[in-house]
Amino acid sequence: MPLKALKCPVCGERVAFKVTQEVVKNATTFPVPFKVIHGDHSFTVYLDSGLLISRVSARTTDSPPVESP
């Protein structure tokens, strides 16, 4: 089970999480969204067929979505 780590786009802390191939197994289009819950907030990582992170998106209750390039 691959371990992924990145800087949380909401709070800036380093976040580690596990992703299995099951997440993309039956996908017909990519990237596939995967929600990561981190404390009192969450963000979405988008995974390609090889489980590589292609994009990160976060939304707070009082602001528009924050996306990585």
Secondary structure per residue as TSV (DSSP state, phi and psi in degrees):
chain	resnum	aa	ss	phi	psi
A	1	M	-	360.0	112.3
A	2	P	-	-63.2	138.7
A	3	L	E	-100.7	127.4
A	4	K	E	-111.5	149.8
A	5	A	E	-145.4	141.9
A	6	L	E	-161.5	170.2
A	7	K	E	-81.9	127.0
A	8	C	-	-61.7	126.7
A	9	P	T	-72.0	-10.9
A	10	V	T	-92.8	-52.2
A	11	C	T	-111.7	-13.2
A	12	G	-	88.6	-5.3
A	13	E	-	-74.8	154.6
A	14	R	E	-76.0	132.6
A	15	V	E	-123.9	132.3
A	16	A	E	-116.7	140.4
A	17	F	E	-152.0	157.4
A	18	K	E	-104.5	143.5
A	19	V	-	-133.5	135.7
A	20	T	-	-104.5	160.9
A	21	Q	T	-61.0	-22.5
A	22	E	H	-57.3	-29.1
A	23	V	H	-60.0	-36.1
A	24	V	H	-109.7	-0.3
A	25	K	H	-53.6	-47.7
A	26	N	T	-103.6	12.8
A	27	A	-	-69.0	142.1
A	28	T	S	-107.1	-17.3
A	29	T	S	-135.0	154.5
A	30	F	S	-131.3	153.3
A	31	P	S	-77.7	158.7
A	32	V	E	-100.1	130.5
A	33	P	E	-75.0	143.0
A	34	F	E	-140.0	115.6
A	35	K	E	-82.3	131.9
A	36	V	E	-114.6	121.6
A	37	I	E	-93.8	127.3
A	38	H	E	-133.4	100.8
A	39	G	T	62.6	-124.0
A	40	D	T	-95.7	15.2
A	41	H	E	-143.3	175.8
A	42	S	E	-147.4	168.1
A	43	F	E	-150.2	166.4
A	44	T	E	-117.2	130.7
A	45	V	E	-105.4	146.2
A	46	Y	E	-111.0	124.2
A	47	L	E	-109.4	140.3
A	48	D	-	-86.6	-176.7
A	49	S	T	-64.3	-20.2
A	50	G	T	-97.4	12.9
A	51	L	S	66.7	23.0
A	52	L	-	-86.4	142.4
A	53	I	E	-78.0	121.9
A	54	S	E	-101.9	-21.0
A	55	R	E	-163.0	156.2
A	56	V	E	-132.5	137.2
A	57	S	E	-136.5	140.3
A	58	A	E	-139.6	148.3
A	59	R	-	-134.4	131.1
A	60	T	-	-102.7	162.9
A	61	T	T	-66.2	-24.0
A	62	D	T	-114.5	17.9
A	63	S	S	-147.1	162.3
A	64	P	-	-71.0	168.4
A	65	P	-	-57.5	145.6
A	66	V	E	-110.1	123.6
A	67	E	E	-124.6	148.0
A	68	S	-	-86.0	159.1
A	69	P	-	-67.2	360.0
